[in-house]
Amino acid sequence: MSSDLLDILQARCLGNNQSLPAGCYTGEDMLKLEHEHVFGNGWVCLGRSDEIPQVGDFFTTTILDEPVLVVRDESAQVRVMSNVCRHRGMRLASGVGNTNRFRCPYHAWTYNLDGQLRNAPLMAGAVNKSECRLPALTTQCWGGFIFATLAADPLDLEAQLEPLQQEIQNYHLAEMHHLQTFEEVWNCNWKCLVENFIDGYHLSVVHPKSLKPLTPTNLCRKFAGDRAYTGYNAHYPDSAPERRGGHPDLTAKERRQSRLFCIFPALVVSVAADATAWLSLQPRGVDKVAVRWGLATSDSDLSDAEKRALIDKWQEINAEDHAILEQLQQGLNSSMFQGGALAPANFEGTVSEFHDYLIGCMQTGISQKSESGTTQASAIQ
C-alpha cells in the first residue's frame, strides 16, 4: 500500500462514514499488510478461559500461521505458547485435551505445562534443560476471553477496554458458562464478517425470521466506541419476550436488549441476559476466514433440549450470514464497485469506526516502514 493510496483512504473513509474500496477486500497486498500491521500487532482472541477450566486442559490453534498451545498450567494460569518443539520444529499437540506434559511425537522431547523442557532422550550434555523452553506469547484475559499478541510491546488490553467493561458490566460476561465451540471456514473476506456482525442495518433484511422479531433494525442504537472497540445495542420490541435468567445486577432495560460489539481487530460478541455468542476471526486468504465461534450461558444447568435450541438458533443465524457474505464477496470482485455512503450512526456507525481503526493501523505501520526506508506495494488497484 503506497502512501498515496493511504492518503486516498484517509480522505475518502477516515471519519467520513464511507465504505472501503473493493480492493480492500480482494487485494493480496492488502492482506499482507493486515497480517503485519493489524493481526501482527493487535490482540487476537483465541477462545474462552472456561474452555480450559482444569489444570492441564488445553486446546491448539494458530495466530495467523503461528501454531500455539493454549493451556491451564500448574499454577492454574492461562498460558499461550508456541506449539512447536525446540528440537526439530515438530508440532507438539493437536485438538483439545488434558495432559500433565506435552510430548513431541517425533523424538519424544517433553515439556511441562509452563513450557519448560522436561526431558530430551539421549541428549545428556547436548542440551541445557533449564535454559530450554517453549516461547510464550504475551497473554491477557478479559471478560472470560483469552487474548494473545505477537507484538513486542503491546498496549495494555484491559486498560483499553475499561470503558467497554463499564458499558456491559452488569452482564458479568466472565462468569458465564462455556457451552460449546465450533470451528469453520467461511468464504468471504474477514472484514466482511466483522462489518456484518456489528451492522444493525442488515438484521431485518437478512434475518426476517431468526432476528427481525427480536432485534429489528429500527430499534438498534449505537453506543460510544473507542480506539479498541465499537458496538451497538439491539433493543427488543414490546412483542418480544424478556430473556429469562441472567445476573441479578441486570436492569429491566438490559434484559430487553442484546449488546453487540467488536474488540478490534476481530472478536465479535453478542451478549444478552441469558447467553453470549462470540466469533473470533482470522484471515485465511482474501476470500476465506477461519471462524472459531462459541456460546456461553448464564445458567449452568440448562437441559439438553435448551442447549440444543440455543445452538440451533445460532447455527441458523450464522448460516444466513454466511450465505449472504458469500454473495457479497462475489460482488466485491466487480471492477465497477468503488464504495458508497454508510447508513447513519445507529445502523452502520460501528462499521465506520472499524474502518477508522484499520486505517489507523495502516497509517502507523506504513509510517514506520517509511522511516526505516522500506516501501510497500499498492494493495488496492
Stockholm file with secondary structure:
# STOCKHOLM 1.0

chainA/1-381         MSSDLLDILQARCLGNNQSLPAGCYTGEDMLKLEHEHVFGNGWVCLGRSDEIPQVGDFFTTTILDEPVLVVRDESAQVRVMSNVCRHRGMRLASGVGNTNRFRCPYHAWTYNLDGQLRNAPLMAGAVNKSECRLPALTTQCWGGFIFATLAADPLDLEAQLEPLQQEIQNYHLAEMHHLQTFEEVWNCNWKCLVENFIDGYHLSVVHPKSLKPLTPTNLCRKFAGDRAYTGYNAHYPDSAPERRGGHPDLTAKERRQSRLFCIFPALVVSVAADATAWLSLQPRGVDKVAVRWGLATSDSDLSDAEKRALIDKWQEINAEDHAILEQLQQGLNSSMFQGGALAPANFEGTVSEFHDYLIGCMQTGISQKSESGTTQASAIQ
#=GR chainA/1-381 SS CCHHHHHHHHHHTTTTTBCCCTHHHHCHHHHHHIIIIIITTSCEEEEEGGGSCSTTEEEEEEETTEEEEEEECTTSCEEEEECBCTTTCCBCCCSEEECSSEECTTTCCEECTTSBEEECTTCTTTSCGGGCBCCBCEEEEETTEEEEECCSSCCCHHHHTHHHHHHHGGGCGGGSEEEEEEEEEESSCHHHHHHHHTCGGGHHHHCTTTTTTTSCGGGEEEEEEETTEEEEEEECCTTSCCCCCCCTTCCTTGGGEEEEEEETTTEEEEECSSEEEEEEEEEEETTEEEEEEEEEESCTTCCHHHHHHHHHHHHHHHHHHHHHHHHHHHHHTCTTCCCCBCCCHHHHHHHHHHHHHHHHHHHHHHHHHHHTTCCCCCSCC
#=GC SS_cons         CCHHHHHHHHHHTTTTTBCCCTHHHHCHHHHHHIIIIIITTSCEEEEEGGGSCSTTEEEEEEETTEEEEEEECTTSCEEEEECBCTTTCCBCCCSEEECSSEECTTTCCEECTTSBEEECTTCTTTSCGGGCBCCBCEEEEETTEEEEECCSSCCCHHHHTHHHHHHHGGGCGGGSEEEEEEEEEESSCHHHHHHHHTCGGGHHHHCTTTTTTTSCGGGEEEEEEETTEEEEEEECCTTSCCCCCCCTTCCTTGGGEEEEEEETTTEEEEECSSEEEEEEEEEEETTEEEEEEEEEESCTTCCHHHHHHHHHHHHHHHHHHHHHHHHHHHHHTCTTCCCCBCCCHHHHHHHHHHHHHHHHHHHHHHHHHHHTTCCCCCSCC
//
